[in-house]
């Protein structure tokens, strides 16, 4: 994502056909399982599913072009591997005080 790219809900009219945008974002969200490098951009862009504008579609297509240009960057898990991927995440931030 471009650092200074301002993606917001704007007064511009929404796309006429939002289903193609929604379909593209859905496919990109699926890709984030193995392409962690696009996770932030896709998650951020998914906030605009209800009323996307043309600029949102341009950014989504830019992410798609990036993934096509960097095919070897994702994670690959062969089915015949004995590797077992295990992970743990403690996302409970409720214990932190804001005082």
Rosetta silent file (secondary structure, phi, psi, omega in degrees, C-alpha in Angstrom):
SEQUENCE: XXXXXXXXXXXXXXXXXXXXXXXXXXXXXXXXXXXXXXXXXXXXXXXXXXXXXXXXXXXXXXXXXXXXXXXXXXXXXXXXXXXXXXXXXXXXXXXXXXX
SCORE:     score description
SCORE:     0.000 S_00000001
   1 L     0.000  140.786  177.779    0.000    0.000    0.000 S_00000001
   2 L   -70.472  134.341 -173.378    1.202    3.449   -0.765 S_00000001
   3 L   -56.825  -46.004 -175.382    2.102    5.222    2.473 S_00000001
   4 L   -96.880   17.553 -179.893    0.186    8.441    1.860 S_00000001
   5 L   -75.494  116.974 -177.971   -2.773    6.850    0.087 S_00000001
   6 L   -94.067  105.573  176.370   -5.895    8.172    1.783 S_00000001
   7 L  -105.715  113.748 -178.870   -8.675    5.600    1.610 S_00000001
   8 L  -142.062  168.596  169.316  -11.805    6.891    3.262 S_00000001
   9 L   -73.952  117.787 -175.371  -15.517    6.939    2.819 S_00000001
  10 L  -114.290  171.372  179.426  -15.815    9.859    0.479 S_00000001
  11 L   -77.586   -5.612  179.178  -18.615   11.873   -1.011 S_00000001
  12 L   -63.425  150.627  179.532  -17.848   10.380   -4.431 S_00000001
  13 L   -66.722  145.549  179.086  -20.601    8.191   -5.847 S_00000001
  14 L   -68.877  163.966  176.859  -20.176    4.463   -5.195 S_00000001
  15 L   -58.864  146.797  178.106  -19.288    2.043   -7.969 S_00000001
  16 L   -69.639  -40.543  179.340  -22.204    1.076  -10.167 S_00000001
  17 L  -115.123   92.339 -177.269  -21.351   -2.625   -9.941 S_00000001
  18 H   -81.454  -13.214 -177.562  -20.056   -3.303   -6.439 S_00000001
  19 H   -66.437  -34.435  178.098  -20.352   -7.089   -6.764 S_00000001
  20 H   -68.086  -37.466  176.186  -17.158   -7.346   -8.822 S_00000001
  21 H   -65.039  -44.953 -179.861  -15.302   -5.338   -6.160 S_00000001
  22 H   -63.261  -39.175  177.888  -16.748   -7.511   -3.399 S_00000001
  23 H   -64.458  -42.701  178.951  -15.788  -10.666   -5.282 S_00000001
  24 H   -63.813  -44.388  178.686  -12.232   -9.403   -5.771 S_00000001
  25 H   -64.243  -38.952  176.879  -11.859   -8.517   -2.091 S_00000001
  26 H   -60.079  -42.014  178.603  -13.214  -11.947   -1.134 S_00000001
  27 H   -68.775  -39.080  177.491  -10.581  -13.635   -3.283 S_00000001
  28 H   -66.865  -36.861  176.325   -7.850  -11.413   -1.896 S_00000001
  29 H   -62.117  -39.143  176.693   -9.001  -12.206    1.648 S_00000001
  30 H   -62.842  -39.030  179.472   -8.652  -15.897    0.831 S_00000001
  31 H   -65.205  -25.387 -177.547   -5.123  -15.240   -0.432 S_00000001
  32 L   -65.889  -12.497  175.361   -4.118  -13.667    2.874 S_00000001
  33 L   -64.386  -34.160 -179.854   -3.965  -17.165    4.379 S_00000001
  34 L  -115.643  -13.155  179.753   -0.725  -17.766    2.514 S_00000001
  35 L  -114.564   80.385 -176.377    0.245  -14.239    1.473 S_00000001
  36 H   -66.402  -21.309 -178.762    0.796  -12.458    4.762 S_00000001
  37 H   -67.993  -18.171  179.500    2.416   -9.519    2.970 S_00000001
  38 H  -106.093    1.332 -174.202   -0.948   -8.325    1.652 S_00000001
  39 H   -57.260  -49.784 -176.864   -2.958   -8.916    4.840 S_00000001
  40 H   -61.823  -47.923 -176.512   -2.969   -5.356    6.131 S_00000001
  41 H   -63.202  -41.929 -178.532   -3.851   -3.768    2.806 S_00000001
  42 H   -69.961  -42.626  178.819   -6.652   -6.236    2.053 S_00000001
  43 H   -62.750  -40.620  178.835   -8.135   -6.048    5.549 S_00000001
  44 H   -64.544  -43.014 -178.990   -8.065   -2.258    5.393 S_00000001
  45 H   -68.595  -27.465 -178.729   -9.669   -2.234    1.964 S_00000001
  46 H   -68.460  -12.159  176.616  -12.389   -4.655    3.080 S_00000001
  47 H   -66.570  -18.219 -173.907  -13.854   -1.889    5.253 S_00000001
  48 H  -103.647   20.520 -177.192  -15.281   -0.343    2.097 S_00000001
  49 L   -63.552  -31.726 -174.952  -17.270   -3.359    0.864 S_00000001
  50 L   -73.488  -38.525 -178.001  -20.625   -1.715    1.437 S_00000001
  51 L  -143.605   69.255 -179.811  -20.008    1.435   -0.632 S_00000001
  52 L   -74.641  150.731  174.371  -16.749    1.290   -2.605 S_00000001
  53 L  -110.380  175.843 -176.129  -15.725    4.082   -4.919 S_00000001
  54 H   -59.764  -36.176 -179.509  -13.577    3.876   -8.045 S_00000001
  55 H   -63.208  -36.654  177.898  -10.393    4.670   -6.094 S_00000001
  56 H   -63.323  -40.002  178.788  -10.948    1.633   -3.853 S_00000001
  57 H   -65.906  -38.029  177.591  -11.190   -0.571   -6.923 S_00000001
  58 H   -61.461  -42.869  179.606   -7.947    0.882   -8.291 S_00000001
  59 H   -66.676  -40.667  178.344   -6.162    0.022   -5.037 S_00000001
  60 H   -62.565  -40.400  177.846   -7.601   -3.520   -5.039 S_00000001
  61 H   -68.025  -32.050  175.862   -6.374   -4.039   -8.592 S_00000001
  62 H   -64.942  -40.898  176.672   -2.946   -2.737   -7.558 S_00000001
  63 H   -63.445  -41.193  178.579   -2.820   -5.396   -4.818 S_00000001
  64 H   -62.472  -43.701  177.273   -3.815   -8.014   -7.387 S_00000001
  65 H   -61.875  -39.141  178.121   -1.040   -6.889   -9.747 S_00000001
  66 H   -61.643  -44.906 -178.691    1.439   -7.069   -6.868 S_00000001
  67 H   -66.484  -36.598  177.554    0.460  -10.648   -6.050 S_00000001
  68 H   -67.260  -32.298 -179.201    0.724  -11.677   -9.692 S_00000001
  69 H   -82.953   -9.026 -178.503    4.189  -10.119   -9.895 S_00000001
  70 L  -132.880   56.056 -174.025    5.478  -11.840   -6.762 S_00000001
  71 H   -62.982  -31.609 -176.893    4.158  -15.380   -7.061 S_00000001
  72 H   -83.581    6.495 -174.250    7.028  -17.012   -5.161 S_00000001
  73 H   -88.635  -10.232 -175.491    6.574  -14.881   -2.043 S_00000001
  74 L   -83.059  176.237  176.060    3.769  -16.862   -0.394 S_00000001
  75 L   -87.502  140.871  179.731    3.877  -19.760    2.033 S_00000001
  76 L  -125.339  126.104  179.442    3.779  -23.262    0.574 S_00000001
  77 L  -118.889   96.260 -179.099    2.716  -26.283    2.597 S_00000001
  78 L   -66.701  145.809 -176.040    3.264  -29.522    0.638 S_00000001
  79 L   -72.268  -22.912 -177.550    0.807  -32.286    1.463 S_00000001
  80 L   -95.613   11.104 -179.095    3.512  -34.959    1.817 S_00000001
  81 L   -82.943  148.256  176.350    5.579  -33.005    4.369 S_00000001
  82 L   -90.491   -1.115  179.255    5.979  -34.168    7.970 S_00000001
  83 L   -63.566  132.877  175.533    6.186  -30.549    9.090 S_00000001
  84 L  -116.822  117.479 -179.669    3.521  -29.615   11.609 S_00000001
  85 L   -89.940  120.760  178.889    2.804  -25.928   11.869 S_00000001
  86 L  -126.912  144.248 -179.552    1.640  -24.918   15.337 S_00000001
  87 L  -146.763  159.770  177.789    0.996  -21.438   16.610 S_00000001
  88 L  -142.266  139.542  177.836   -0.302  -19.590   19.617 S_00000001
  89 L  -138.079  129.863  174.894   -1.553  -16.067   19.944 S_00000001
  90 L  -106.932   93.583 -176.086   -2.567  -14.223   23.069 S_00000001
  91 L   -98.340   18.120  179.317   -4.661  -11.405   21.705 S_00000001
  92 L   -84.557   95.799 -179.488   -6.290  -10.515   25.010 S_00000001
  93 L   -94.261    5.653 -176.539   -5.246   -6.909   25.406 S_00000001
  94 L   -66.049  -19.916 -178.309   -7.995   -6.281   27.954 S_00000001
  95 L   -78.037  -10.980  179.911   -5.551   -6.597   30.845 S_00000001
  96 L   -80.715  134.579 -179.208   -3.714   -3.426   29.796 S_00000001
  97 L   -91.385  142.566  177.244   -4.710   -0.330   31.657 S_00000001
  98 L  -100.496   10.475  179.959   -5.276    2.995   29.914 S_00000001
  99 L   -73.917    0.000    0.000   -4.801    4.993   33.100 S_00000001
